[in-house]
Structure formats: structure tokens, C-alpha cells
Amino acid sequence: MAHELYTRTNQKIYFAGLSLEALGKAEQGQAMNAMARVQAERESALFHLYGALLGLCHEIAGFYRLPQAATPRAEELLTREVLAQIAIPEMAELVELAQAPGTWVHELLAAHAALHRPPQAPKVAKGDVTQPLIVAVNLDAPEEPEALTREVLEGWRQQLKSLAVRYRDGLSEC
């Protein structure tokens, strides 16, 4: 039973929940490394959510015995080319969600891909050369809000969980 495809999906959804709990605690923390812990837990939750999505893709591909059933990247399964090989309603819905901008699957895949890009300094327009080179900075000023909040990540987790349950109900009826 431990080698069933659904166990990995369930584990990843659970691990994402643990990371989100730790993220909530880190956000309330006053420790010196609180910001680092917040970033670490946010990335951990995103990593596990991506793994859960990949696990769900593996479940579907395994059920239908697709040749790509063991692919290590969800993006390789969520393409129109894979869908063209065999009409799978669950995969069609996932492909649609992955390719439509603004959907939670599309945003999840984009956020996961962003983890693998090197950091880039923000582009700043060249200023007046007559202005002083030293600029005063207010360290107490609030930073720009992160695009990935705990609420957004938890929403993705709940969407993924409900999608997995719905797909499993449909796949077991066959």
C-alpha cells in the first residue's frame, strides 16, 4: 500500500501543510533570523505543493498507463502534446489550468520555476549625475508585500487537495 501513487501526493500535501504552519509561526517570530525563516518556509511550502501537483500527475498518468508516467517534471506532462496522444479528462483539465494565466496551477508552476532563477537586482533608471551619491534609507519602512502569502499558498493547497479527491473518485469508478 505504501507504494501506491496516491501516497506521494498525500505526503506532499501534508508536508505543505506542515510548512505553512511553520510559516505562520515564523511570521509571528521576533528572532533575528525571522525573515530568513519566513523565506525558507515559504519556499518549502512551494516545493511541497509542486511535488503534490507532480504526484497527482503521476497518479493520472499511472492510471491511464501513459509512457510519461515517471517524468520528473510536471510541466512535461501538462502539455497539449501529451493530451493529443490520448484523451484524458483529468489531464485535460490540468493542462487547461496550467496554460491559462491567472489560474492557481499556472501561478504555482510559475512560482516554482522562479525558485530556480538567480536573483536579479531591480532595474533603476539612471538618475541625475548632479545629485549626491549617498542616499538616506529608512530601515523601518515596510517592504513591498510578497506575492506569495501564506493565504495564497494555503489556497493552492486546498485546491490541490479537492482536485485530488475529485479525480480519485472519478478514477475509481472506472
Sequence and secondary structure as in RCSB ss.txt:
>XXXX:A:sequence
MAHELYTRTNQKIYFAGLSLEALGKAEQGQAMNAMARVQAERESALFHLYGALLGLCHEIAGFYRLPQAATPRAE
ELLTREVLAQIAIPEMAELVELAQAPGTWVHELLAAHAALHRPPQAPKVAKGDVTQPLIVAVNLDAPEEPEALTR
EVLEGWRQQLKSLAVRYRDGLSEC
>XXXX:A:secstr
 TTSHHHHHHHHHHHHHHHHHHHHHHHH  STTHHHHHHHHHHHHHHHHHHHHHHHHHHHHHHTT TTTT S HH
HHSSHHHHHHS  HHHHHHHHHHHSTTSHHHHHHHHHHHHTS           TTS S     TTS     SS H
HHHHHHHHHHHHHHHHHHHHHHH 
